[in-house]
Amino acid sequence: EGEMPLNMAPLGEEVEIRRLSADEKVKRHLENLGLAVGQKVTVLSVQGGAVILKVKDGRMALDRDMSAGIFVA
């Protein structure tokens, strides 16, 4: 199964983070938010590249730049 950027993931389907393609500072920020490789997330909505995610019990919004560096499958 191929990887895709988070903002291309099907809505409402749980996907797993496979790869973070970002510089170390952004990677650390994402991991601090709970978005580490292996974490399962569900994309709730995508609007103009911004992504609303369900992660564990919470919701989170990521801008286009952040979501473009998160690859899921």
Secondary structure, 3 states (H helix, E strand, C coil): CCCEEHHHCCCCCEEEEEEECCCHHHHHHHHHCCCCCCCEEEEEEEECCEEEEEECCEEEEECHHHHHCEEEC
